[in-house]
Amino acid sequence: MKTTKGFITILSVTLILGIAAFSQTLPSVGGGSVNLDAQRGKVVVLAVGASWLPLSARQVDITNSLAKKYQGRDIVFYFVATDSTRPGKNFASDEDVRKFAATNKIAVGSVLRDPDGGATFRKYSIDQVPSFIVIGKDGRMIGDPFGGLDSSPNSKYDITVPISRAIDKAL
């Protein structure tokens, strides 16, 4: 009987810690923070990029286009800056990220920070930036991350098509 109680206790603690590990709250460069898990009931699109990455400017254009297309719907868009907060090659201060947002006219609800992409990369199995993640109203990711952004605005591959399909499925 003691063994069973001990096993159940250990299992319960492990489960609670496992669930907490998948919770994700990211600081906003505008102040405060956003708990992505608290967005249940809404479709969430994460544009995961970095201010130092030239392709992220193209990613912002795509994100703004999608935000305009789905305006008034039950959906929120966030740009997740994976710039490092430690001095080094990929360092960017909050002010640098705010300047990037202003220069590129980020129209999404909030610009979030995930230094070096640690939490976001692990949670959503992202292997490259820029990437897009679509999260359904139930809090689960719809499909795989969308990556492989082409630098040419005249590319024959339009990444908004599969992202829009995932959003439509989630709505």
QUITA-V572944 format. One record per residue. N is the residue number from 0. RES is the residue in one small letter. PHI is phi in whole degrees, 0 to 359 (none if undefined). OMEGA is omega as a letter, one per 40 degrees, with the letter a starting at -180 (NA if undefined). BURIAL is I if it has 9 or more other ideal C-beta (glycine too) atoms within 8 Angstrom, else O. Layout:
n:N res:RES phi:PHI omega:OMEGA burial:BURIAL
n:N res:RES phi:PHI omega:OMEGA burial:BURIAL
//
This chain:
n:0 res:m phi:none omega:i burial:O
n:1 res:k phi:297 omega:i burial:O
n:2 res:t phi:297 omega:i burial:O
n:3 res:t phi:295 omega:i burial:O
n:4 res:k phi:298 omega:i burial:O
n:5 res:g phi:298 omega:i burial:O
n:6 res:f phi:297 omega:a burial:O
n:7 res:i phi:296 omega:i burial:O
n:8 res:t phi:297 omega:i burial:O
n:9 res:i phi:298 omega:i burial:O
n:10 res:l phi:298 omega:i burial:O
n:11 res:s phi:297 omega:i burial:O
n:12 res:v phi:297 omega:i burial:O
n:13 res:t phi:299 omega:i burial:O
n:14 res:l phi:297 omega:i burial:O
n:15 res:i phi:297 omega:i burial:O
n:16 res:l phi:295 omega:i burial:O
n:17 res:g phi:295 omega:i burial:O
n:18 res:i phi:294 omega:i burial:O
n:19 res:a phi:297 omega:a burial:O
n:20 res:a phi:294 omega:a burial:O
n:21 res:f phi:268 omega:i burial:O
n:22 res:s phi:288 omega:a burial:O
n:23 res:q phi:223 omega:i burial:I
n:24 res:t phi:241 omega:a burial:I
n:25 res:l phi:241 omega:i burial:I
n:26 res:p phi:289 omega:i burial:O
n:27 res:s phi:263 omega:i burial:I
n:28 res:v phi:290 omega:i burial:I
n:29 res:g phi:272 omega:a burial:O
n:30 res:g phi:104 omega:a burial:O
n:31 res:g phi:78 omega:i burial:O
n:32 res:s phi:208 omega:i burial:O
n:33 res:v phi:234 omega:i burial:I
n:34 res:n phi:268 omega:a burial:I
n:35 res:l phi:297 omega:i burial:I
n:36 res:d phi:289 omega:i burial:I
n:37 res:a phi:278 omega:a burial:O
n:38 res:q phi:272 omega:a burial:I
n:39 res:r phi:307 omega:a burial:O
n:40 res:g phi:97 omega:i burial:O
n:41 res:k phi:236 omega:i burial:I
n:42 res:v phi:276 omega:a burial:I
n:43 res:v phi:240 omega:i burial:I
n:44 res:v phi:245 omega:i burial:I
n:45 res:l phi:254 omega:i burial:I
n:46 res:a phi:260 omega:a burial:I
n:47 res:v phi:262 omega:a burial:I
n:48 res:g phi:211 omega:i burial:I
n:49 res:a phi:206 omega:a burial:I
n:50 res:s phi:294 omega:a burial:I
n:51 res:w phi:279 omega:a burial:O
n:52 res:l phi:266 omega:a burial:I
n:53 res:p phi:306 omega:a burial:O
n:54 res:l phi:295 omega:a burial:I
n:55 res:s phi:293 omega:i burial:I
n:56 res:a phi:296 omega:i burial:O
n:57 res:r phi:295 omega:i burial:I
n:58 res:q phi:300 omega:i burial:I
n:59 res:v phi:297 omega:i burial:I
n:60 res:d phi:303 omega:a burial:I
n:61 res:i phi:296 omega:a burial:I
n:62 res:t phi:297 omega:i burial:I
n:63 res:n phi:298 omega:i burial:I
n:64 res:s phi:297 omega:i burial:I
n:65 res:l phi:294 omega:i burial:I
n:66 res:a phi:298 omega:i burial:I
n:67 res:k phi:293 omega:a burial:O
n:68 res:k phi:299 omega:a burial:O
n:69 res:y phi:257 omega:i burial:I
n:70 res:q phi:304 omega:i burial:O
n:71 res:g phi:86 omega:i burial:O
n:72 res:r phi:264 omega:a burial:O
n:73 res:d phi:277 omega:a burial:O
n:74 res:i phi:212 omega:i burial:I
n:75 res:v phi:234 omega:i burial:I
n:76 res:f phi:241 omega:i burial:I
n:77 res:y phi:228 omega:i burial:I
n:78 res:f phi:262 omega:i burial:I
n:79 res:v phi:255 omega:i burial:I
n:80 res:a phi:277 omega:a burial:I
n:81 res:t phi:261 omega:i burial:I
n:82 res:d phi:301 omega:i burial:I
n:83 res:s phi:289 omega:i burial:I
n:84 res:t phi:260 omega:i burial:O
n:85 res:r phi:258 omega:i burial:O
n:86 res:p phi:306 omega:a burial:O
n:87 res:g phi:161 omega:a burial:O
n:88 res:k phi:302 omega:a burial:O
n:89 res:n phi:257 omega:a burial:I
n:90 res:f phi:288 omega:i burial:I
n:91 res:a phi:209 omega:i burial:I
n:92 res:s phi:284 omega:i burial:O
n:93 res:d phi:301 omega:i burial:O
n:94 res:e phi:297 omega:i burial:O
n:95 res:d phi:300 omega:a burial:I
n:96 res:v phi:292 omega:i burial:I
n:97 res:r phi:298 omega:i burial:I
n:98 res:k phi:296 omega:i burial:I
n:99 res:f phi:302 omega:a burial:I
n:100 res:a phi:298 omega:a burial:I
n:101 res:a phi:291 omega:a burial:O
n:102 res:t phi:299 omega:a burial:O
n:103 res:n phi:265 omega:i burial:I
n:104 res:k phi:54 omega:i burial:O
n:105 res:i phi:296 omega:a burial:I
n:106 res:a phi:258 omega:a burial:O
n:107 res:v phi:283 omega:a burial:I
n:108 res:g phi:304 omega:a burial:O
n:109 res:s phi:200 omega:i burial:I
n:110 res:v phi:255 omega:a burial:I
n:111 res:l phi:254 omega:i burial:I
n:112 res:r phi:248 omega:i burial:I
n:113 res:d phi:223 omega:a burial:I
n:114 res:p phi:310 omega:a burial:I
n:115 res:d phi:61 omega:i burial:O
n:116 res:g phi:70 omega:a burial:I
n:117 res:g phi:314 omega:a burial:O
n:118 res:a phi:290 omega:a burial:I
n:119 res:t phi:292 omega:i burial:I
n:120 res:f phi:300 omega:a burial:I
n:121 res:r phi:293 omega:a burial:O
n:122 res:k phi:297 omega:a burial:O
n:123 res:y phi:250 omega:i burial:I
n:124 res:s phi:53 omega:i burial:O
n:125 res:i phi:276 omega:i burial:I
n:126 res:d phi:242 omega:i burial:O
n:127 res:q phi:201 omega:i burial:O
n:128 res:v phi:237 omega:e burial:I
n:129 res:p phi:282 omega:i burial:I
n:130 res:s phi:217 omega:i burial:I
n:131 res:f phi:237 omega:i burial:I
n:132 res:i phi:235 omega:i burial:I
n:133 res:v phi:246 omega:a burial:I
n:134 res:i phi:246 omega:a burial:I
n:135 res:g phi:287 omega:a burial:I
n:136 res:k phi:298 omega:i burial:I
n:137 res:d phi:274 omega:i burial:O
n:138 res:g phi:88 omega:a burial:O
n:139 res:r phi:262 omega:i burial:O
n:140 res:m phi:292 omega:i burial:I
n:141 res:i phi:268 omega:i burial:I
n:142 res:g phi:69 omega:i burial:O
n:143 res:d phi:265 omega:i burial:O
n:144 res:p phi:300 omega:i burial:I
n:145 res:f phi:262 omega:i burial:I
n:146 res:g phi:230 omega:i burial:I
n:147 res:g phi:76 omega:a burial:O
n:148 res:l phi:294 omega:i burial:I
n:149 res:d phi:275 omega:a burial:O
n:150 res:s phi:287 omega:a burial:O
n:151 res:s phi:272 omega:i burial:O
n:152 res:p phi:293 omega:i burial:O
n:153 res:n phi:261 omega:a burial:O
n:154 res:s phi:299 omega:i burial:O
n:155 res:k phi:287 omega:i burial:O
n:156 res:y phi:271 omega:i burial:O
n:157 res:d phi:255 omega:a burial:O
n:158 res:i phi:294 omega:i burial:I
n:159 res:t phi:293 omega:a burial:I
n:160 res:v phi:295 omega:i burial:O
n:161 res:p phi:292 omega:i burial:I
n:162 res:i phi:294 omega:i burial:I
n:163 res:s phi:298 omega:i burial:I
n:164 res:r phi:300 omega:i burial:O
n:165 res:a phi:295 omega:i burial:I
n:166 res:i phi:297 omega:a burial:I
n:167 res:d phi:300 omega:i burial:O
n:168 res:k phi:297 omega:a burial:O
n:169 res:a phi:284 omega:i burial:I
n:170 res:l phi:286 omega:NA burial:I
//
